[in-house]
Protein backbone atom coordinates (compact mmCIF):
# COMPACT_ATOMS: atom_id res chain seq x y z
CA UNK A 1 0.00 0.00 0.00
CA UNK A 2 2.89 2.34 0.83
CA UNK A 3 4.39 1.69 -2.60
CA UNK A 4 1.03 2.45 -4.24
CA UNK A 5 0.76 5.86 -2.53
CA UNK A 6 4.38 6.64 -3.43
CA UNK A 7 3.62 5.98 -7.11
CA UNK A 8 0.50 8.17 -6.97
CA UNK A 9 2.50 11.05 -5.43
CA UNK A 10 5.21 10.72 -8.09
CA UNK A 11 2.60 10.82 -10.86
CA UNK A 12 1.05 13.96 -9.39
CA UNK A 13 4.44 15.65 -9.03
CA UNK A 14 5.47 14.80 -12.58
CA UNK A 15 2.15 16.11 -13.83
CA UNK A 16 2.80 19.44 -12.13
CA UNK A 17 6.33 19.68 -13.52
CA UNK A 18 5.26 18.91 -17.09
CA UNK A 19 2.48 21.46 -17.21
CA UNK A 20 3.16 24.24 -19.70
CA UNK A 21 3.32 27.70 -18.18
CA UNK A 22 0.98 30.06 -20.01
CA UNK A 23 2.08 33.68 -19.92
CA UNK A 24 -0.72 36.11 -19.25
CA UNK A 25 -0.90 39.45 -21.01
CA UNK A 26 1.05 42.17 -19.24
CA UNK A 27 -0.73 45.24 -17.96
CA UNK A 28 0.51 48.64 -19.05
CA UNK A 29 1.87 50.80 -16.23
CA UNK A 30 1.07 54.53 -16.24
CA UNK A 31 3.39 55.66 -13.45
CA UNK A 32 6.97 54.75 -12.58
CA UNK A 33 9.01 56.02 -9.62
CA UNK A 34 6.64 58.95 -9.22
CA UNK A 35 6.71 59.89 -12.91
CA UNK A 36 3.47 59.98 -14.88
CA UNK A 37 3.62 57.99 -18.11
CA UNK A 38 1.76 58.45 -21.34
CA UNK A 39 -0.08 55.49 -22.83
CA UNK A 40 1.25 53.23 -25.55
CA UNK A 41 -1.92 54.12 -27.45
CA UNK A 42 -1.05 57.84 -27.34
CA UNK A 43 1.44 57.42 -30.18
CA UNK A 44 0.61 58.35 -33.74
CA UNK A 45 1.54 55.76 -36.34
CA UNK A 46 4.42 57.40 -38.20
CA UNK A 47 6.26 55.13 -40.59
CA UNK A 48 7.12 55.00 -44.28
CA UNK A 49 5.18 51.80 -45.05
CA UNK A 50 2.82 51.26 -42.13
CA UNK A 51 3.26 48.80 -39.25
CA UNK A 52 5.55 45.87 -39.98
CA UNK A 53 4.67 42.37 -38.82
CA UNK A 54 7.81 40.32 -38.23
CA UNK A 55 7.85 36.55 -37.78
CA UNK A 56 9.97 36.32 -34.66
CA UNK A 57 10.88 32.69 -35.36
CA UNK A 58 12.79 33.85 -38.45
CA UNK A 59 14.12 37.09 -36.98
CA UNK A 60 17.85 37.80 -36.86
CA UNK A 61 19.56 41.01 -35.81
CA UNK A 62 22.66 41.37 -37.98
CA UNK A 63 25.66 43.34 -36.72
CA UNK A 64 28.34 43.87 -39.34
CA UNK A 65 30.65 46.36 -41.03
CA UNK A 66 33.82 47.49 -39.25
CA UNK A 67 33.71 44.85 -36.53
CA UNK A 68 35.97 41.98 -35.55
CA UNK A 69 33.07 39.56 -35.12
CA UNK A 70 29.94 39.71 -37.24
CA UNK A 71 26.87 38.84 -35.20
CA UNK A 72 23.57 37.22 -36.12
CA UNK A 73 21.35 37.35 -33.06
CA UNK A 74 17.94 35.82 -32.51
CA UNK A 75 15.32 37.67 -30.48
CA UNK A 76 16.19 35.55 -27.45
CA UNK A 77 19.91 36.17 -28.00
CA UNK A 78 19.30 39.90 -27.74
CA UNK A 79 17.15 39.47 -24.64
CA UNK A 80 19.94 37.50 -22.97
CA UNK A 81 21.90 40.74 -22.55
CA UNK A 82 21.58 42.73 -19.33
CA UNK A 83 18.28 44.61 -19.43
CA UNK A 84 17.72 48.20 -18.35
CA UNK A 85 14.70 50.43 -17.66
CA UNK A 86 14.48 54.17 -18.11
CA UNK A 87 11.80 56.83 -18.56
CA UNK A 88 12.56 58.81 -21.72
CA UNK A 89 10.35 61.28 -23.58
CA UNK A 90 9.97 60.90 -27.34
CA UNK A 91 9.53 64.24 -29.13
CA UNK A 92 8.07 64.21 -32.63
CA UNK A 93 8.73 66.96 -35.18
CA UNK A 94 4.93 67.17 -35.58
CA UNK A 95 4.73 68.77 -32.14
CA UNK A 96 3.54 65.92 -29.91
CA UNK A 97 5.52 64.00 -27.29
CA UNK A 98 5.15 60.91 -25.11
CA UNK A 99 6.77 60.09 -21.78
CA UNK A 100 7.35 56.34 -21.70
CA UNK A 101 9.07 53.72 -19.54
CA UNK A 102 11.37 51.84 -21.90
CA UNK A 103 12.98 48.48 -21.20
CA UNK A 104 15.70 46.94 -23.32
CA UNK A 105 19.39 46.30 -23.80
CA UNK A 106 22.23 48.76 -24.29
CA UNK A 107 23.40 49.17 -27.86
CA UNK A 108 26.99 49.51 -26.67
CA UNK A 109 26.88 46.06 -25.06
CA UNK A 110 26.08 44.54 -28.45
CA UNK A 111 28.70 46.66 -30.21
CA UNK A 112 31.34 45.69 -27.66
CA UNK A 113 30.57 42.02 -28.27
CA UNK A 114 31.05 42.58 -32.00
CA UNK A 115 34.38 44.30 -31.41
CA UNK A 116 34.64 47.73 -33.01
CA UNK A 117 37.57 48.35 -35.36
CA UNK A 118 39.66 51.50 -34.76
CA UNK A 119 38.64 53.24 -37.99
CA UNK A 120 34.91 53.16 -37.15
CA UNK A 121 33.16 56.52 -36.65
CA UNK A 122 29.49 55.89 -37.39
CA UNK A 123 26.74 53.38 -36.65
CA UNK A 124 23.92 52.89 -39.16
CA UNK A 125 20.63 51.26 -38.18
CA UNK A 126 18.42 49.57 -40.77
CA UNK A 127 14.75 48.63 -40.40
CA UNK A 128 12.56 45.90 -41.86
CA UNK A 129 10.63 48.43 -43.97
CA UNK A 130 13.73 49.95 -45.59
CA UNK A 131 14.08 52.87 -43.18
CA UNK A 132 17.54 53.81 -41.93
CA UNK A 133 19.27 56.38 -39.76
CA UNK A 134 22.78 56.88 -38.38
CA UNK A 135 24.60 58.14 -35.29
CA UNK A 136 28.15 59.00 -34.33
CA UNK A 137 29.76 55.98 -32.70
CA UNK A 138 30.63 58.14 -29.69
CA UNK A 139 26.93 58.88 -29.05
CA UNK A 140 26.21 55.18 -28.60
CA UNK A 141 29.34 54.36 -26.59
CA UNK A 142 29.28 57.39 -24.28
CA UNK A 143 25.56 57.19 -23.42
CA UNK A 144 23.26 54.44 -22.15
CA UNK A 145 21.22 54.17 -25.33
CA UNK A 146 18.57 51.46 -25.12
CA UNK A 147 17.28 49.22 -27.87
CA UNK A 148 13.85 48.60 -26.39
CA UNK A 149 11.64 45.53 -26.50
CA UNK A 150 9.11 46.79 -23.95
CA UNK A 151 7.33 50.07 -23.24
CA UNK A 152 5.37 50.69 -20.03
CA UNK A 153 6.01 47.05 -19.08
CA UNK A 154 4.32 45.59 -22.17
CA UNK A 155 6.07 44.05 -25.17
CA UNK A 156 6.23 46.46 -28.10
CA UNK A 157 3.18 46.14 -30.35
CA UNK A 158 3.90 45.89 -34.09
CA UNK A 159 3.04 49.55 -34.70
CA UNK A 160 5.63 50.56 -32.09
CA UNK A 161 8.47 48.64 -33.68
CA UNK A 162 8.36 45.03 -32.46
CA UNK A 163 10.75 43.43 -31.93
CA UNK A 164 13.05 46.41 -31.24
CA UNK A 165 12.89 50.20 -31.27
CA UNK A 166 15.83 52.48 -30.62
CA UNK A 167 15.38 54.90 -27.73
CA UNK A 168 17.47 57.71 -29.21
CA UNK A 169 17.61 59.90 -26.14
CA UNK A 170 17.94 63.66 -26.78
CA UNK A 171 17.13 63.13 -30.46
CA UNK A 172 14.02 63.94 -32.51
CA UNK A 173 11.54 61.13 -33.06
CA UNK A 174 12.67 60.32 -36.62
CA UNK A 175 15.94 59.03 -35.13
CA UNK A 176 14.00 56.50 -33.00
CA UNK A 177 14.12 53.78 -35.62
CA UNK A 178 11.66 50.88 -35.29
CA UNK A 179 11.74 47.22 -36.52
CA UNK A 180 15.54 47.14 -36.34
CA UNK A 181 17.06 44.32 -38.40
CA UNK A 182 20.67 45.38 -38.92
CA UNK A 183 23.35 47.49 -37.25
CA UNK A 184 26.29 48.47 -39.44
CA UNK A 185 29.48 49.91 -37.99
CA UNK A 186 30.96 52.27 -40.58
CA UNK A 187 33.50 55.02 -41.25
CA UNK A 188 31.02 56.99 -43.39
CA UNK A 189 30.34 60.01 -41.18
CA UNK A 190 28.29 61.59 -43.98
CA UNK A 191 25.74 58.78 -44.24
CA UNK A 192 22.19 60.10 -44.42
CA UNK A 193 19.16 57.99 -43.63
CA UNK A 194 15.61 58.14 -44.97
CA UNK A 195 14.52 61.53 -43.59
CA UNK A 196 18.02 62.96 -43.41
CA UNK A 197 18.40 62.51 -47.17
CA UNK A 198 15.14 64.48 -47.51
CA UNK A 199 16.35 67.57 -45.67
CA UNK A 200 16.14 66.63 -42.00
CA UNK A 201 19.11 67.24 -39.70
CA UNK A 202 21.60 64.38 -39.67
CA UNK A 203 22.32 64.84 -35.97
CA UNK A 204 18.66 65.09 -34.97
CA UNK A 205 19.56 66.88 -31.74
CA UNK A 206 16.56 68.16 -29.78
CA UNK A 207 18.43 71.35 -28.96
CA UNK A 208 18.64 72.19 -32.67
CA UNK A 209 16.02 72.53 -35.36
CA UNK A 210 15.18 69.32 -37.19
CA UNK A 211 15.69 70.79 -40.66
CA UNK A 212 19.12 71.31 -42.23
Secondary structure by P-SEA (a helix, b strand, c coil): caaaaaaaaaaaaaaaaabbbbbcbbbbbcccccbbbbccccccccccccbbbbcccccccccccccccccccccccccccbbbbbbbbbbbcccbbbbbbbbbbbaaaaaaaacccccccbbbbbccccccccccaaaaaacccccccccccccccccccccbbbcccccccccccccccccccccccccccccccccccccccccccccc
